Amino acid sequence: MIVRRCSTKGAFEAIPEKNINLNLYKIKLKYETIADLPILVLIKYNNYEITCYKNGKLIIRKCEIKEEAEKIANKIYEDAK
């Protein structure tokens, strides 16, 4: 997984190194859902807002530390299995 600062969104983005199909349904069951669209869900986890795309890309807002963004991404990927 690649985690990097997203320059236009003021957040971190996590991108899987290989193609995955993120199970948005499982994510919606485990996290507070703010928005639910066919290709993405917007969730709240602790104080973070995270956009989860079907292709596995995550946008993690309100996070200032790369290592924390990596931990959040790993947790979401694990919970989506």
PDB file as gemmi writes it, atoms N, CA and C in Angstrom:
CRYST1    1.000    1.000    1.000  90.00  90.00  90.00 P 1                      
ATOM      1  N   MET A   1       0.846  -1.167   0.000  1.00  0.00           N  
ATOM      2  CA  MET A   1       0.000   0.000   0.000  1.00  0.00           C  
ATOM      3  C   MET A   1       0.895   1.234   0.000  1.00  0.00           C  
ATOM      4  N   ILE A   2       0.467   2.224  -0.738  1.00  0.00           N  
ATOM      5  CA  ILE A   2       1.152   3.511  -0.774  1.00  0.00           C  
ATOM      6  C   ILE A   2       0.307   4.506   0.014  1.00  0.00           C  
ATOM      7  N   VAL A   3       0.923   5.186   0.968  1.00  0.00           N  
ATOM      8  CA  VAL A   3       0.240   6.241   1.723  1.00  0.00           C  
ATOM      9  C   VAL A   3       1.013   7.527   1.485  1.00  0.00           C  
ATOM     10  N   ARG A   4       0.303   8.541   1.031  1.00  0.00           N  
ATOM     11  CA  ARG A   4       0.962   9.818   0.752  1.00  0.00           C  
ATOM     12  C   ARG A   4       0.013  10.968   1.042  1.00  0.00           C  
ATOM     13  N   ARG A   5       0.602  12.123   1.223  1.00  0.00           N  
ATOM     14  CA  ARG A   5      -0.182  13.341   1.444  1.00  0.00           C  
ATOM     15  C   ARG A   5      -0.911  13.669   0.154  1.00  0.00           C  
ATOM     16  N   CYS A   6      -2.187  13.939   0.283  1.00  0.00           N  
ATOM     17  CA  CYS A   6      -3.013  14.297  -0.871  1.00  0.00           C  
ATOM     18  C   CYS A   6      -3.029  15.825  -0.948  1.00  0.00           C  
ATOM     19  N   SER A   7      -2.351  16.383  -1.917  1.00  0.00           N  
ATOM     20  CA  SER A   7      -2.135  17.833  -1.958  1.00  0.00           C  
ATOM     21  C   SER A   7      -3.416  18.637  -2.148  1.00  0.00           C  
ATOM     22  N   THR A   8      -4.347  18.156  -2.930  1.00  0.00           N  
ATOM     23  CA  THR A   8      -5.542  18.954  -3.209  1.00  0.00           C  
ATOM     24  C   THR A   8      -6.616  18.813  -2.143  1.00  0.00           C  
ATOM     25  N   LYS A   9      -6.573  17.771  -1.342  1.00  0.00           N  
ATOM     26  CA  LYS A   9      -7.646  17.524  -0.389  1.00  0.00           C  
ATOM     27  C   LYS A   9      -7.239  17.758   1.061  1.00  0.00           C  
ATOM     28  N   GLY A  10      -5.982  18.110   1.318  1.00  0.00           N  
ATOM     29  CA  GLY A  10      -5.549  18.322   2.692  1.00  0.00           C  
ATOM     30  C   GLY A  10      -5.717  17.091   3.550  1.00  0.00           C  
ATOM     31  N   ALA A  11      -5.383  15.935   3.012  1.00  0.00           N  
ATOM     32  CA  ALA A  11      -5.586  14.665   3.698  1.00  0.00           C  
ATOM     33  C   ALA A  11      -4.494  13.700   3.249  1.00  0.00           C  
ATOM     34  N   PHE A  12      -4.574  12.470   3.747  1.00  0.00           N  
ATOM     35  CA  PHE A  12      -3.717  11.404   3.243  1.00  0.00           C  
ATOM     36  C   PHE A  12      -4.554  10.501   2.359  1.00  0.00           C  
ATOM     37  N   GLU A  13      -3.904   9.930   1.350  1.00  0.00           N  
ATOM     38  CA  GLU A  13      -4.579   8.917   0.548  1.00  0.00           C  
ATOM     39  C   GLU A  13      -3.792   7.627   0.655  1.00  0.00           C  
ATOM     40  N   ALA A  14      -4.527   6.530   0.741  1.00  0.00           N  
ATOM     41  CA  ALA A  14      -3.945   5.194   0.768  1.00  0.00           C  
ATOM     42  C   ALA A  14      -4.403   4.485  -0.495  1.00  0.00           C  
ATOM     43  N   ILE A  15      -3.434   3.925  -1.213  1.00  0.00           N  
ATOM     44  CA  ILE A  15      -3.737   3.255  -2.476  1.00  0.00           C  
ATOM     45  C   ILE A  15      -3.125   1.861  -2.426  1.00  0.00           C  
ATOM     46  N   PRO A  16      -3.939   0.820  -2.613  1.00  0.00           N  
ATOM     47  CA  PRO A  16      -3.395  -0.545  -2.620  1.00  0.00           C  
ATOM     48  C   PRO A  16      -2.414  -0.725  -3.777  1.00  0.00           C  
ATOM     49  N   GLU A  17      -1.384  -1.535  -3.559  1.00  0.00           N  
ATOM     50  CA  GLU A  17      -0.396  -1.777  -4.611  1.00  0.00           C  
ATOM     51  C   GLU A  17      -0.931  -2.705  -5.693  1.00  0.00           C  
ATOM     52  N   LYS A  18      -1.950  -3.507  -5.366  1.00  0.00           N  
ATOM     53  CA  LYS A  18      -2.570  -4.361  -6.379  1.00  0.00           C  
ATOM     54  C   LYS A  18      -4.066  -4.078  -6.393  1.00  0.00           C  
ATOM     55  N   ASN A  19      -4.710  -4.430  -7.476  1.00  0.00           N  
ATOM     56  CA  ASN A  19      -6.148  -4.187  -7.597  1.00  0.00           C  
ATOM     57  C   ASN A  19      -6.916  -5.000  -6.564  1.00  0.00           C  
ATOM     58  N   ILE A  20      -7.811  -4.320  -5.865  1.00  0.00           N  
ATOM     59  CA  ILE A  20      -8.690  -5.008  -4.925  1.00  0.00           C  
ATOM     60  C   ILE A  20     -10.110  -4.502  -5.138  1.00  0.00           C  
ATOM     61  N   ASN A  21     -11.048  -5.261  -4.634  1.00  0.00           N  
ATOM     62  CA  ASN A  21     -12.445  -4.843  -4.651  1.00  0.00           C  
ATOM     63  C   ASN A  21     -12.868  -4.715  -3.192  1.00  0.00           C  
ATOM     64  N   LEU A  22     -12.878  -3.493  -2.689  1.00  0.00           N  
ATOM     65  CA  LEU A  22     -13.180  -3.234  -1.286  1.00  0.00           C  
ATOM     66  C   LEU A  22     -14.655  -3.509  -1.011  1.00  0.00           C  
ATOM     67  N   ASN A  23     -14.923  -4.303   0.014  1.00  0.00           N  
ATOM     68  CA  ASN A  23     -16.293  -4.650   0.368  1.00  0.00           C  
ATOM     69  C   ASN A  23     -16.913  -3.500   1.169  1.00  0.00           C  
ATOM     70  N   LEU A  24     -17.572  -2.604   0.468  1.00  0.00           N  
ATOM     71  CA  LEU A  24     -18.154  -1.426   1.110  1.00  0.00           C  
ATOM     72  C   LEU A  24     -19.269  -1.799   2.078  1.00  0.00           C  
ATOM     73  N   TYR A  25     -19.966  -2.888   1.810  1.00  0.00           N  
ATOM     74  CA  TYR A  25     -21.045  -3.326   2.691  1.00  0.00           C  
ATOM     75  C   TYR A  25     -20.503  -3.648   4.085  1.00  0.00           C  
ATOM     76  N   LYS A  26     -19.393  -4.384   4.146  1.00  0.00           N  
ATOM     77  CA  LYS A  26     -18.802  -4.723   5.447  1.00  0.00           C  
ATOM     78  C   LYS A  26     -18.316  -3.478   6.177  1.00  0.00           C  
ATOM     79  N   ILE A  27     -17.790  -2.529   5.433  1.00  0.00           N  
ATOM     80  CA  ILE A  27     -17.330  -1.280   6.046  1.00  0.00           C  
ATOM     81  C   ILE A  27     -18.511  -0.531   6.656  1.00  0.00           C  
ATOM     82  N   LYS A  28     -19.626  -0.482   5.932  1.00  0.00           N  
ATOM     83  CA  LYS A  28     -20.815   0.218   6.441  1.00  0.00           C  
ATOM     84  C   LYS A  28     -21.332  -0.419   7.726  1.00  0.00           C  
ATOM     85  N   LEU A  29     -21.180  -1.727   7.868  1.00  0.00           N  
ATOM     86  CA  LEU A  29     -21.645  -2.419   9.071  1.00  0.00           C  
ATOM     87  C   LEU A  29     -20.782  -2.107  10.293  1.00  0.00           C  
ATOM     88  N   LYS A  30     -19.506  -1.808  10.075  1.00  0.00           N  
ATOM     89  CA  LYS A  30     -18.570  -1.655  11.189  1.00  0.00           C  
ATOM     90  C   LYS A  30     -18.301  -0.212  11.597  1.00  0.00           C  
ATOM     91  N   TYR A  31     -18.663   0.734  10.743  1.00  0.00           N  
ATOM     92  CA  TYR A  31     -18.338   2.136  11.016  1.00  0.00           C  
ATOM     93  C   TYR A  31     -19.575   3.013  10.855  1.00  0.00           C  
ATOM     94  N   GLU A  32     -19.535   4.178  11.486  1.00  0.00           N  
ATOM     95  CA  GLU A  32     -20.600   5.162  11.309  1.00  0.00           C  
ATOM     96  C   GLU A  32     -20.531   5.699   9.878  1.00  0.00           C  
ATOM     97  N   THR A  33     -21.626   5.531   9.141  1.00  0.00           N  
ATOM     98  CA  THR A  33     -21.661   5.936   7.741  1.00  0.00           C  
ATOM     99  C   THR A  33     -22.240   7.339   7.615  1.00  0.00           C  
ATOM    100  N   ILE A  34     -21.504   8.212   6.937  1.00  0.00           N  
ATOM    101  CA  ILE A  34     -21.951   9.579   6.696  1.00  0.00           C  
ATOM    102  C   ILE A  34     -22.640   9.673   5.339  1.00  0.00           C  
ATOM    103  N   ALA A  35     -22.071   9.007   4.335  1.00  0.00           N  
ATOM    104  CA  ALA A  35     -22.657   9.004   2.988  1.00  0.00           C  
ATOM    105  C   ALA A  35     -22.447   7.633   2.370  1.00  0.00           C  
ATOM    106  N   ASP A  36     -23.415   7.208   1.584  1.00  0.00           N  
ATOM    107  CA  ASP A  36     -23.384   5.884   0.962  1.00  0.00           C  
ATOM    108  C   ASP A  36     -23.772   6.028  -0.507  1.00  0.00           C  
ATOM    109  N   LEU A  37     -22.792   5.854  -1.383  1.00  0.00           N  
ATOM    110  CA  LEU A  37     -23.009   5.927  -2.827  1.00  0.00           C  
ATOM    111  C   LEU A  37     -22.562   4.609  -3.451  1.00  0.00           C  
ATOM    112  N   PRO A  38     -22.976   4.321  -4.684  1.00  0.00           N  
ATOM    113  CA  PRO A  38     -22.615   3.032  -5.289  1.00  0.00           C  
ATOM    114  C   PRO A  38     -21.106   2.765  -5.373  1.00  0.00           C  
ATOM    115  N   ILE A  39     -20.284   3.795  -5.582  1.00  0.00           N  
ATOM    116  CA  ILE A  39     -18.848   3.553  -5.743  1.00  0.00           C  
ATOM    117  C   ILE A  39     -18.016   3.909  -4.516  1.00  0.00           C  
ATOM    118  N   LEU A  40     -18.646   4.492  -3.492  1.00  0.00           N  
ATOM    119  CA  LEU A  40     -17.888   4.879  -2.305  1.00  0.00           C  
ATOM    120  C   LEU A  40     -18.794   5.000  -1.094  1.00  0.00           C  
ATOM    121  N   VAL A  41     -18.163   4.931   0.077  1.00  0.00           N  
ATOM    122  CA  VAL A  41     -18.847   5.280   1.323  1.00  0.00           C  
ATOM    123  C   VAL A  41     -17.950   6.254   2.071  1.00  0.00           C  
ATOM    124  N   LEU A  42     -18.577   7.187   2.749  1.00  0.00           N  
ATOM    125  CA  LEU A  42     -17.875   8.128   3.612  1.00  0.00           C  
ATOM    126  C   LEU A  42     -18.200   7.721   5.036  1.00  0.00           C  
ATOM    127  N   ILE A  43     -17.155   7.409   5.810  1.00  0.00           N  
ATOM    128  CA  ILE A  43     -17.353   6.918   7.169  1.00  0.00           C  
ATOM    129  C   ILE A  43     -16.653   7.826   8.174  1.00  0.00           C  
ATOM    130  N   LYS A  44     -17.032   7.651   9.424  1.00  0.00           N  
ATOM    131  CA  LYS A  44     -16.371   8.338  10.525  1.00  0.00           C  
ATOM    132  C   LYS A  44     -15.732   7.268  11.398  1.00  0.00           C  
ATOM    133  N   TYR A  45     -14.463   7.459  11.701  1.00  0.00           N  
ATOM    134  CA  TYR A  45     -13.723   6.556  12.584  1.00  0.00           C  
ATOM    135  C   TYR A  45     -12.937   7.430  13.554  1.00  0.00           C  
ATOM    136  N   ASN A  46     -13.258   7.341  14.832  1.00  0.00           N  
ATOM    137  CA  ASN A  46     -12.719   8.258  15.840  1.00  0.00           C  
ATOM    138  C   ASN A  46     -12.994   9.684  15.372  1.00  0.00           C  
ATOM    139  N   ASN A  47     -11.984  10.509  15.213  1.00  0.00           N  
ATOM    140  CA  ASN A  47     -12.203  11.878  14.741  1.00  0.00           C  
ATOM    141  C   ASN A  47     -11.907  12.032  13.258  1.00  0.00           C  
ATOM    142  N   TYR A  48     -11.694  10.938  12.571  1.00  0.00           N  
ATOM    143  CA  TYR A  48     -11.313  10.975  11.159  1.00  0.00           C  
ATOM    144  C   TYR A  48     -12.528  10.768  10.263  1.00  0.00           C  
ATOM    145  N   GLU A  49     -12.514  11.423   9.117  1.00  0.00           N  
ATOM    146  CA  GLU A  49     -13.491  11.156   8.060  1.00  0.00           C  
ATOM    147  C   GLU A  49     -12.737  10.460   6.940  1.00  0.00           C  
ATOM    148  N   ILE A  50     -13.269   9.334   6.501  1.00  0.00           N  
ATOM    149  CA  ILE A  50     -12.565   8.515   5.528  1.00  0.00           C  
ATOM    150  C   ILE A  50     -13.497   8.185   4.373  1.00  0.00           C  
ATOM    151  N   THR A  51     -13.046   8.508   3.178  1.00  0.00           N  
ATOM    152  CA  THR A  51     -13.767   8.125   1.974  1.00  0.00           C  
ATOM    153  C   THR A  51     -13.167   6.818   1.493  1.00  0.00           C  
ATOM    154  N   CYS A  52     -14.007   5.802   1.360  1.00  0.00           N  
ATOM    155  CA  CYS A  52     -13.577   4.471   0.936  1.00  0.00           C  
ATOM    156  C   CYS A  52     -14.157   4.192  -0.442  1.00  0.00           C  
ATOM    157  N   TYR A  53     -13.288   3.989  -1.407  1.00  0.00           N  
ATOM    158  CA  TYR A  53     -13.721   3.705  -2.772  1.00  0.00           C  
ATOM    159  C   TYR A  53     -13.707   2.203  -3.015  1.00  0.00           C  
ATOM    160  N   LYS A  54     -14.565   1.754  -3.908  1.00  0.00           N  
ATOM    161  CA  LYS A  54     -14.668   0.338  -4.244  1.00  0.00           C  
ATOM    162  C   LYS A  54     -13.329  -0.241  -4.703  1.00  0.00           C  
ATOM    163  N   ASN A  55     -12.520   0.575  -5.391  1.00  0.00           N  
ATOM    164  CA  ASN A  55     -11.239   0.089  -5.914  1.00  0.00           C  
ATOM    165  C   ASN A  55     -10.146   0.022  -4.846  1.00  0.00           C  
ATOM    166  N   GLY A  56     -10.490   0.358  -3.586  1.00  0.00           N  
ATOM    167  CA  GLY A  56      -9.547   0.246  -2.485  1.00  0.00           C  
ATOM    168  C   GLY A  56      -8.878   1.543  -2.072  1.00  0.00           C  
ATOM    169  N   LYS A  57      -9.038   2.583  -2.842  1.00  0.00           N  
ATOM    170  CA  LYS A  57      -8.442   3.872  -2.488  1.00  0.00           C  
ATOM    171  C   LYS A  57      -9.170   4.446  -1.274  1.00  0.00           C  
ATOM    172  N   LEU A  58      -8.400   5.013  -0.348  1.00  0.00           N  
ATOM    173  CA  LEU A  58      -8.949   5.653   0.844  1.00  0.00           C  
ATOM    174  C   LEU A  58      -8.440   7.086   0.919  1.00  0.00           C  
ATOM    175  N   ILE A  59      -9.311   8.012   1.259  1.00  0.00           N  
ATOM    176  CA  ILE A  59      -8.925   9.390   1.560  1.00  0.00           C  
ATOM    177  C   ILE A  59      -9.192   9.592   3.051  1.00  0.00           C  
ATOM    178  N   ILE A  60      -8.136   9.862   3.808  1.00  0.00           N  
ATOM    179  CA  ILE A  60      -8.234   9.960   5.264  1.00  0.00           C  
ATOM    180  C   ILE A  60      -8.067  11.428   5.653  1.00  0.00           C  
ATOM    181  N   ARG A  61      -9.150  12.038   6.075  1.00  0.00           N  
ATOM    182  CA  ARG A  61      -9.145  13.457   6.441  1.00  0.00           C  
ATOM    183  C   ARG A  61      -8.964  13.633   7.950  1.00  0.00           C  
ATOM    184  N   LYS A  62      -8.446  14.793   8.317  1.00  0.00           N  
ATOM    185  CA  LYS A  62      -8.222  15.185   9.717  1.00  0.00           C  
ATOM    186  C   LYS A  62      -7.115  14.359  10.368  1.00  0.00           C  
ATOM    187  N   CYS A  63      -6.227  13.827   9.562  1.00  0.00           N  
ATOM    188  CA  CYS A  63      -5.083  13.058  10.053  1.00  0.00           C  
ATOM    189  C   CYS A  63      -3.814  13.807   9.639  1.00  0.00           C  
ATOM    190  N   GLU A  64      -2.924  14.032  10.587  1.00  0.00           N  
ATOM    191  CA  GLU A  64      -1.711  14.811  10.319  1.00  0.00           C  
ATOM    192  C   GLU A  64      -0.447  13.960  10.274  1.00  0.00           C  
ATOM    193  N   ILE A  65      -0.549  12.693  10.666  1.00  0.00           N  
ATOM    194  CA  ILE A  65       0.637  11.844  10.791  1.00  0.00           C  
ATOM    195  C   ILE A  65       0.516  10.654   9.840  1.00  0.00           C  
ATOM    196  N   LYS A  66       1.520  10.492   8.985  1.00  0.00           N  
ATOM    197  CA  LYS A  66       1.488   9.431   7.974  1.00  0.00           C  
ATOM    198  C   LYS A  66       1.345   8.044   8.604  1.00  0.00           C  
ATOM    199  N   GLU A  67       2.071   7.793   9.683  1.00  0.00           N  
ATOM    200  CA  GLU A  67       2.016   6.474  10.319  1.00  0.00           C  
ATOM    201  C   GLU A  67       0.614   6.171  10.842  1.00  0.00           C  
ATOM    202  N   GLU A  68      -0.062   7.189  11.345  1.00  0.00           N  
ATOM    203  CA  GLU A  68      -1.442   7.009  11.813  1.00  0.00           C  
ATOM    204  C   GLU A  68      -2.358   6.689  10.631  1.00  0.00           C  
ATOM    205  N   ALA A  69      -2.160   7.374   9.513  1.00  0.00           N  
ATOM    206  CA  ALA A  69      -2.953   7.101   8.310  1.00  0.00           C  
ATOM    207  C   ALA A  69      -2.742   5.662   7.844  1.00  0.00           C  
ATOM    208  N   GLU A  70      -1.505   5.173   7.936  1.00  0.00           N  
ATOM    209  CA  GLU A  70      -1.215   3.782   7.563  1.00  0.00           C  
ATOM    210  C   GLU A  70      -1.959   2.803   8.469  1.00  0.00           C  
ATOM    211  N   LYS A  71      -1.973   3.072   9.776  1.00  0.00           N  
ATOM    212  CA  LYS A  71      -2.684   2.200  10.722  1.00  0.00           C  
ATOM    213  C   LYS A  71      -4.185   2.181  10.426  1.00  0.00           C  
ATOM    214  N   ILE A  72      -4.742   3.349  10.157  1.00  0.00           N  
ATOM    215  CA  ILE A  72      -6.171   3.444   9.846  1.00  0.00           C  
ATOM    216  C   ILE A  72      -6.485   2.659   8.579  1.00  0.00           C  
ATOM    217  N   ALA A  73      -5.670   2.843   7.552  1.00  0.00           N  
ATOM    218  CA  ALA A  73      -5.894   2.141   6.283  1.00  0.00           C  
ATOM    219  C   ALA A  73      -5.822   0.630   6.487  1.00  0.00           C  
ATOM    220  N   ASN A  74      -4.820   0.165   7.215  1.00  0.00           N  
ATOM    221  CA  ASN A  74      -4.696  -1.277   7.466  1.00  0.00           C  
ATOM    222  C   ASN A  74      -5.908  -1.817   8.210  1.00  0.00           C  
ATOM    223  N   LYS A  75      -6.406  -1.060   9.176  1.00  0.00           N  
ATOM    224  CA  LYS A  75      -7.592  -1.497   9.924  1.00  0.00           C  
ATOM    225  C   LYS A  75      -8.804  -1.597   9.009  1.00  0.00           C  
ATOM    226  N   ILE A  76      -9.011  -0.617   8.167  1.00  0.00           N  
ATOM    227  CA  ILE A  76     -10.164  -0.642   7.262  1.00  0.00           C  
ATOM    228  C   ILE A  76     -10.043  -1.795   6.274  1.00  0.00           C  
ATOM    229  N   TYR A  77      -8.854  -1.990   5.709  1.00  0.00           N  
ATOM    230  CA  TYR A  77      -8.674  -3.112   4.779  1.00  0.00           C  
ATOM    231  C   TYR A  77      -8.948  -4.440   5.478  1.00  0.00           C  
ATOM    232  N   GLU A  78      -8.499  -4.583   6.715  1.00  0.00           N  
ATOM    233  CA  GLU A  78      -8.732  -5.818   7.470  1.00  0.00           C  
ATOM    234  C   GLU A  78     -10.221  -6.000   7.763  1.00  0.00           C  
ATOM    235  N   ASP A  79     -10.895  -4.936   8.164  1.00  0.00           N  
ATOM    236  CA  ASP A  79     -12.325  -5.019   8.483  1.00  0.00           C  
ATOM    237  C   ASP A  79     -13.187  -5.281   7.255  1.00  0.00           C  
ATOM    238  N   ALA A  80     -12.680  -4.971   6.076  1.00  0.00           N  
ATOM    239  CA  ALA A  80     -13.450  -5.160   4.841  1.00  0.00           C  
ATOM    240  C   ALA A  80     -13.336  -6.582   4.304  1.00  0.00           C  
ATOM    241  N   LYS A  81     -12.496  -7.406   4.930  1.00  0.00           N  
ATOM    242  CA  LYS A  81     -12.325  -8.791   4.445  1.00  0.00           C  
ATOM    243  C   LYS A  81     -13.542  -9.628   4.760  1.00  0.00           C  
TER     244      LYS A  81                                                      
END                                                                             
